[in-house]
Amino acid sequence: MPVLTNNIKATVTDAKGKPVPVFKVFLVSPANGPYELGEGKEGIFTRSLGDSWAWVAGFQYSLIVEAPGHPPQISEPLIGSAHLKEACVILGKRQTIQCTVLSPDGSPAAGAFLYLPSGRCSFNPDGKLKSGGYLFTTDANGKLHFASSDLGELRLMHRDGALTTTWQELLQSKEVRLQATEEKVFGN
């Protein structure tokens, strides 16, 4: 029986079409990640994931690119297969989300997780992620900063609260406040 080998290629340029000198690439799916795949140089990233990544085959995933001087950016969704998949990421062309996520009491929600509602995240009582896939987390000041196309409905989860929102609402807001909840698991 042949081993599925997932190969991923990303071409990363800036808004003027110039290759980005150095960047990191992460893989994320609604149920897993993000996983750091490695570093790209001069606008090119290629990686053979090997048989330990066979779960990617047939599943939807995206790449997150982090480069100095740019907000992290998520690629359009890809479907895993045994063939080379290429993601073209143009930094500076997508709209940037920049907002502060607040706990229900108004304090910054440091370490809040942002994920798609098709994902499933579960959390330990201390608020740390137990399992699941997420896109981004807020920083120590509750700041959420990334670039993407419209991701539709999104969920924010923190040990102190949660919020179902949309990409458009985050784009238009300087801050969002989580709602108090006892629920520690979201998803289908």
Secondary structure, DSSP 8 states (H G I E B T S, - for coil): ------EEEEEEE-TTS-B-SEEEEEEE-SSS--EEEEEEETTEEEEE--GGGGGGBTSEEEEEEE-TTS--EE---EEB-SS-EEEEEETTSSEEEEEEEE-TTSSB-TT-EEE-TTS-EEE-TTS-EEE---SEE--TT-EEEEEES---EEEEEETTEEEEEEHHHHHH-SEEE-B-----EE--
